Amino acid sequence: MKAEKDKVVTFHYHLTDETGTKVDSSHDRAEPLTILFGHGQIIPGLEQTMEGHEPGDKFDVSVPPEQGYGERREDFTQRVPKKYFRDADHLKPGDATVLSVQGGGYRQVVVLKVGSSVVDVDLNHPMAGKTLKFDVEITDVRDATPEEIEHGHAHGEGGHHH
């Protein structure tokens, strides 16, 4: 079975940036990553490359910023009251943290400055403007259930839990 829209794809990956610095690796966790393919859960450049691959396939892919987390935008900063951060009292400049956003959900941001009641953050994703190198191994591909397609994500092992 091949990775394509509405399949549940499980894969291991190792991610480095253009300098060869390790950014993230599924091997650091017990489980590989499981996604519902074709639903925008991973960056476009990675999803496009994975399409058509089968379990056991290993490949490398280099994803430019426009297919990844976008170009960095200058002055893309915001001053946010501390109450919107779960870990406000421990933040320091340079930290990556997660900000609750209006309408629900979260956004990864980088702290620029911490004041007494507010935090200045860079809204660019920490990986924005970077070419990302993925080393991927597909371990499993299965049909998604109707419920998974309706919810837009995989359930069960390595997927989304309610």
N, C-alpha and C positions, 0 to 999 in steps of 0.2 A: 504494500500500500504506500502511496506517495503523499508527501506533504502538499496539501491544497486546501482551498477554502472549505470551512466546516469540518475539517479533520482536527482531532486532538493530537498535537505533536509534543513529544517529550524529548528534550535534548540537554546535553551537557554543553557548557561553553566556558571559554576562558577569554577574557576581554583585556586588551592592552591599548594604551593610547599611542599617539604617533612617536613618542619617545621610547616606547617599549615598556613603560611602567604599567604594572598590573593594576587594573581598575576594579575588576570583579571576576569571580569565578564560581560557577555552580559546584565545582569540586570542593569548595570550602564548606558547603552545606551537605547534609546527608542525601538530599534528593536532587535529581536534575530538575530543570524547569519544565512545566507543562503549560501549554497555551492552547487556546482555541484559535486555529490558524485562520488568517484572513479577516480578523476582527480588530486589527490595530493595537494588539497588546504588546507588540515589540516594534522597534523602529523599522520604518519601511525598507531600508537598505538590507537589513538582515532577513526580513520576511521574504522579500523578492528573491534573494539568493537561495533560501531554503526550499522554495517551491519546487516540487518535482523530485526532491530527494527522498530516499527510503531509509528505514532503520538500518544502522550499521554504516551509513555514509558518514565520512569525516571530510571536512573541508575548511578552508580559511577564507575569510571575506574581509575586505577593507571597505569601510563605509564612510564616505565623505560627509561633512557636516549637513549638507542640504538633504541627505537621505537618513540622517541620524537625528541629533537634537537641535539642528538649526545653527545658523551663524550666531556669534555673540552679538548682542546689541549693546552699544555704549549707552550709558546713563539709564539703563533699564533697572532702576532701583526704586525702592519703596520704603517709607518709614512706617513701621507697623507697631501698634501697641503690644506690649509684652504678653498680654492675656491670650493672644492668638498662638502662642508657642507653648508646647507642652513642657519644654525644658529651658524656659527663659532665663532662669537664675544661673544656669551653668554655661550659657553661651559666651563664646569669645570670637573676635574677628577671625575669619578664615574657616570657621566651622560650617559644615554642611548640615542643614537641619530641614525639618518638614514643617510647612506652614499650612494651617487649615484655610481653605479658600471659600469664598461666598458660593452658595449653591451646593455645598458639600464637596468632599474630595480633598486632596492634598497636593501641595506643590513643593518640589525640592528647591531649596534656596541656599545661598551662601551668605553668612553674616559678614557685614562690612564694619559695623560699629554698634556698640551696645550702650544705650543711655540709661537714665534712671527708670524711665517708664516706657521707653520705645526702643526698637531695634531697627537699624538700617540694614536692609538686605539687598543683595543682587538677585534679581528675578531670573537671570539667565540660568538655565540648567547647568550644573557643574561640568557637563560634557559638551556644552554648546561650543561650536567653533572647532571641535576636534575631529580628526579622522580616527575612527575606531577600528581596531583589528580584532576580529572574532575568530576563534578556533572552535569549531562546532562539531559535535558528534550527535547524530540523531539516534535515539535509543528506541523510540516507539512511535507508531502512527496508528490511530484507530478512528473509526467513525465517531463523530460527536452524537450525543443523544439530542432529541428534539428540545429537551429542557436546557441543555447547555447552549444550543444555538439561540434559543429564546433569551437566555440570560446574558449571552455574549461572552461567556468564559467557561473554562473547564472546571469540572467538579471532581471530588475524590482525590486520589493519590497525587500529591504534588500540584493539585489545582486549587481552586478557590473553596474555602470552607465557610459555611454560614454559622 
